[in-house]
Amino acid sequence: MKRYKIEEKVFNVLMKVATGIILLSLIWILATIVYKGLPYMSWDMVSRTPQGGFYMGKEGGVLNAIVGSLYLAGGSTILALFISLPVVLYLNVYRRKKSAFSTFIRSSLDILWGIPSIVYGAFGFTLMLLFGLKTSLLAGIITLTLLIIPIMIRAMDEVMLTIPKGLFEASYSLGATRFETATKVAIRKTLPGIVTAILISFGRAVGDAASVLFTAGFTDNIPTSLSQPAASLPLAIFFQLGTPVPEVQGRAYASALILTLLILAISLSSRYFTKRYLKNKI
Amino acid sequence: MSSQGRILKDKIAHKVMLAFVWLTIILLLVIALGLFIKAWPLFKTVSISDLLFSTTWVPYEGKFGMLSFIISTFWVTGVATVIAVPLCLLCAIYLSEYANKKVIAWVSPLIDILAGIPSVIFGIWGVIVIVPFVRDILAPMFGVSSTGYSILAGGIVLSIMVFPIVIYVLLEVFKTVPEDLRNAALSLGANKWIMIRKVLLRKAGPGIISAIVLGFSRALGETLAVLMVVGNVVDLPSNPLEAGYPLPAMIANNYGELLSIPMYDSALMLCALVLFVIVVFFNIIARIILRRIEKKIS
């Protein structure tokens, strides 16, 4: 008995240390990015595209990458929403009862969710060759859409599962069809949760690099049509860090800070919507 | 609107939704098929055993032995798993059994934030912090000289990236152990620690394994962060302080030359296919275990 008490004490300390290490690594990462990136932050960074000789240390900023990332993430999030919402509604309204088929759907989505983004990138590349597309905003958006569909569906599915059965029964007993129940009850009830799911997917799309590497390409200009290549923040960071010029590497840190702030903003607003959701949960 | 119209709308919506469902499910097969078709020309000229079990990677001569990439992938992922599993297990037990609500309210959002940080940010942090740490402190400790860009650096960065998913799954698994079982153990006079060791960990055993496998397969495919710190040297690594070249990093690094060397695109797509097969295999195992646990409970 005494042995266990000592053991418990030892492990209690170890557990706190482990939790501390995990949290500390997050703080360390954020602190490093802020510390390294802040000195190189300037208004030029976020308001100008790369000018001539930018990658040798001349003037300019990463506006091309910021706008490119927002285009890529925005486009893919909208496309993914159009595909995810019907799937989620099907799972939660039309097939509310657990069946072998619904388990199969969820399992397939789980597997899709686990596939690495580089594989999506390679697959997007084969699609591009098949349709004769060049690296472009459109190809990037399509690849990212495939990547975030499972993320979005899972996140929405989780909130929809919490809708009480009684709510559906009430809706049906008033004579509503399943489709009406889906649009007027299920979606409305989980709206903040759906917004959270959209934000999470958007965040993933902004931060992902491996899938757009093959498909969206990179450019110093802001794309004006879907068929032009588009830059993205993660790739801008990667390429700038790869140059031997310290000034440009510094800009990589600043770009990393911009990306981190963007992700934190998305993360915080999704937390806000989750809280709203929890508040009006029955 | 007439009720017939409404019912018709309902039925059409049903069909449309079902179509989208199938579209998503088929995606899995389409990805595998697409990669396979692109890799197919390679199978005609090079034998599969030469592709998978040879270390000679000379694209100009049409030699595409990817063994060193596969071994590197498992090295990096293995190092990450060894670091991440004990930390995550301890953290998850703490959060699920000991921590009070206040601590949880602080810790869980932070883990959420960690989960959302993009790969490239981990990479840049690895270059700034971990690579010099390996070069100046860890390597001299073992009496080896290293540039710091090594499997170990990749493993350390990766381990942090998989913390959130492993902790999430562990917490879910611990939740499935019935409260009654814990109380029964405690009422028999066990203290909390004995209960954790003899009841919680035993009951949650398969779930813990699936959490580890899920983290492991997440780590297998991580690209950019690893690419930035792992060194990218085509060679069979013999210890973690050497540079490695995992599959995802290799695919990402060579996309530029993709179309200039014959068969090169096929080889890279085959690499993606191999990665796909490995990851899907581990994912299926983990999910089967988790589904079984869920079933037992309901």
Interface residues (C-beta under 8 A of the other chain):
Chain A: Y4 K5 E7 E8 F11 N12 L14 M15 K16 V17 A18 T19 I21 I22 L23 S25 L26 W28 I29 T32 I33 K36 I83 P86 V87 L89 Y90 L91 Y94 T103 F104 I105 S107 S108 L109 D110 I111 L112 G114 I115 P116 S117 I118 V119 Y120 G121 A122 F123 F125 T126 L127 L129 L130 L146 I149 P150 I153 T177 R178 F179 E180 A182 I200 G203 R204 V206 G207 D208 A209 A210 L213 F214 P234 I237 F238 L241 A252 Y253 A256 L259 T260 I263 L264 I266 S267 R271
Chain B: R6 I7 K9 D10 A13 H14 V16 M17 L18 F20 V21 L23 T24 I25 L27 L28 I31 G34 L35 I37 K38 P86 L87 C88 L89 L90 C91 I93 Y94 L95 Y98 A99 V107 P109 L110 I111 D112 I113 L114 G116 I117 P118 S119 V120 I121 F122 G123 I124 W125 V127 I128 V129 I160 F163 I167 N191 K192 W193 I194 L214 S217 R218 L220 G221 E222 T223 L224 M228 P248 I251 A252 Y255 L258 L268 M269 A272 L275 F276 V279 V280 N283 I284 R287 R291
